[in-house]
């Protein structure tokens, strides 16, 4: 059996891994949404041209769905990582009184950011 310090290090390593996954997923979200909104703005400019390509209208119609589905998929990933943190905190093998705590207020931006992009796409749609 590992000593308490080794258990702490193992628990902390797992905790940091899940925390980094949340960070990576939110970074993916911000990068993808900035690209999608830029593409949407460019397509809107193309529609205002004298003879727009009919494919631009399809693109403008479908892009909000792609943006929303990306947000939902990333939100599922954030839920999975926060659930892993919750399960890790309940694990009796680790001493979690010294590990960082994930209160709902600390994780709230991780949930609200994808939801705010979903609302933005619904507004655009």
Buried (B, 14 or more C-beta within 10 A) or exposed (E): EEEEEEBBEEBBEBBEEBBEBBEEBBEBBEEBBEEBBEBBEEBEEBEEEEEBEEEBEEBBEEBBEBBBEBBBBBBEBBBBBBEBBEEBBEEEEBEBEEBEEBEEEEBEEBBEBBEEBBEBBEEBE
